[in-house]
Amino acid sequence: MKAVLSEGVPIVGTAPVTCPACGVEQDAQLVQSINTQKDPDHKTKLLAGELNVLACACGKRTQLAAEVLFHDPIADYFCRVVPGGDDAMAHAAELFRASGATGGQRLVPTLNALVEKVKLLDAGLEDWAIEMTKVLLLASLGNEIDRVLLFHAADPQAGVIQWVLFDEEGRKPELMSSSLAAYEKLVVRTNARPGARELRIDRAWAVEAVRQMISNAN
Ligand SMILES: [Zn+2]
């Protein structure tokens, strides 16, 4: 399905989905466009992990993989969820360029990745510096660079960023915190800030950015 970079009507529909637990096919509600001004409820559901979830009568909850366009007009920020791999990402990047939109633009592979981007936007933090902070944090924990570490919240009063760290299998989430000042130093001192055409700001991007930062310092 082609999603459209449209101002306006939320794209809401249903999709036939087969429950992976019990095998029953049923219609699930699918939201493919979120405008934070026009559909604040969709944003609330997104942050609660309740958007585009098939909640089957058998008890199984399944996240649907679908394109979703998130737009915050106040922040002038777009983020598109593109689950189809690199080719789909490349196509989505062309759509962004063709749209002429000038605000912040990101492409992410999953709805969970979008949730993290939205939390960062709301907290007023730069996603690129957060991704670099993650790489530095994981490096400081030892040889843990592949572990999933998600932004949870910032607490400026306490001067910390709170994170959720998962184990090697991506399970057992644990809360941890790090210094907000370390993040703020990174934002100010590095020249790693991505250009307008860099749309995928993720772990792979940050590993490279940190490598360049370290080699420039030497
Ligand atoms: Zn089921």
Boltz pocket constraint, residues with backbone or C-beta under 6 A from the ligand:
constraints:
  - pocket:
      binder: B
      contacts: [[A, 19], [A, 20], [A, 21], [A, 22], [A, 23], [A, 24], [A, 56], [A, 57], [A, 58], [A, 59], [A, 60]]
      max_distance: 6.0
